[in-house]
Every structure is written in C-alpha cells, then in structure tokens.
Amino acid sequence: MNINKNNEVSKLNNLLSEWPKGAVITLSRLKEKGYSRQLIDKYKSSRWLEVVNAGAYKRYKDTIDWYGGLYGLQHSGLHIHAGAKSALELQGFAHYLAPRMPRVYLFGPPQTRLPKWFSNYQWEQEVIFTSTNLFNNLLNKGFTEYSHKEFSVRISAPERAALEMMYHVPDKQGFGEAFRILENLTTLRPDLVQELLIRCHSVKVKRLFMYMSEKADHAWVEELSPEKVDFGRGKRVIVKNGVFDKKYQITVEAEDNL
C-alpha cells in the first residue's frame, strides 16, 4: 500500500515537474505518458489539475492563453502551427500594429480539424484556423520556435508566414496591411523563398507575393529564379474594382489606397 502511494506521489511529482506553467496537455498525451484516466481524475479531485475542456487539462489555477492551447495541440501530435500575420507579428515584423493581436491565424494540413476542447474554449483572441495543402505537404520546412513562458511553440518562419498571409488576402487579411508588413521583410532567405514558391499550390498566392515583393523593391528578389515557378495561366481578380497588373495578370489594390 505504501509502495503504491509512493509510486503515485512520484508520478505526480514527475508530471508537475515536466508540466510547463501556462501549458495545456491533452488527455491522450497524458495517457501516452502512462497516466491512467483514474489517476488523472484523482489528481483533478486533489486540485493538482484542472479541466480546460473535455479532453484537456492545465495545472490547478494556472492561467492559460492561446499559446498554451497551441502547445497542447502540437504535443498531442497535430501538425498545427501559428502562421501568416500572427507569426510575423511575433517575430517583430509588424511594429506599427497593436501590441495585443486581436486575431490568431493557425494553419494545419488538409482535413485537419481543431479538437473541440480547443475550438470551444473562450480564448482572448479570435482564432482563425485554415486547413490547407498550401505547400504540398511540406511539414518540415519554413518553421521556427517561439518561446513563451516556460515552453515554446512552432510557428512559421518569416518566409512561410509571408506566403500564408497572401493566402488570406483580401477576405481575412487587408491588402494594404499585407503590403506594409511585407515592406518590412528585408532579410528573407531567397533559397527558402524559392523552395516555398516552387512547392506552393496557390497561383494567387505566388503571383501576389511576387507582385508585392517586387513593388517593395527587396534586394533578395534579385536572387530568385521565377522561371522555375509555375504561375499558372489566366487572369485573377484579387481586389474587385482594382487595377490590373499586366506582368502577373492580377487585379490589385490601387497604389493610392496602399
């Protein structure tokens, strides 16, 4: 009896020592680490753990935010990351924006769904989740880690985030704001940009990214090989009642509105 009790105490100590403050951990992940549902319920009733939503937990009386929720998603094995404008803001490429982002852009592979514990939670920010095969199942390129509290989460590197941002123009991302953010991206890595452009499935994204990058007159654009990128055929209307760019065959925002 004492041996079992000591084992339980030891397991609890291990769990708490490995549990970063502010992080969410899912039930499935806890079970993978050897904690039974019965033991988890015991920790909960003893006020060591607290339910976030069905299927997810936090430390008792801990304060969580969307970063902690994303940690829970990623550590449960889901390929979901923060991208687009959110990732660029976190890396300091949108200084003129409000200090507290009102929206969080998350991305995942096709047919991926946010689990109910995450989607039903009242996060401080609006969460916009996009399930897409934008980069042809490229799940290991164009990412970086962002540190928050006692843990880190996976987010898009600036090169990937910039292209993801174009994906949302103009419905979920303003054209002018996207251009102003892109103007700050003076240090993108051309080799990574090139690979992402080649792997990108969206004709609209590729054309708009190149249009804005050339308009911003970034030096790294000169190191790209656009002839190796499939820009598709035909015209694309990105902004209604805009102006037509002959080179990339897209209708864009008038320069006076940028």
ABEGO torsion letter per residue (X at the ends): XAAAAAAAAAAAAAAAAABBBGBBBBAAAAAAAGBBAAAAAAAAAAGABBBABBGBBBBBGBBBBAAAAAAAAAAAGBBBBBBEAAAAAAAGABAABBABBABBBBBBBBGBBBBAAAAABBBABBBBBBBBBAAGGBAABGBBBBBBEABBBBBBBAAAAAAAAAAAOAAABBAAAAAAAAAABAABBAAAAAAAAAABABAAAAAAAAAAAAAAGBAAAAABBAAABBAEBEBBBABBGBBBBAAAGBBBBBAAAX
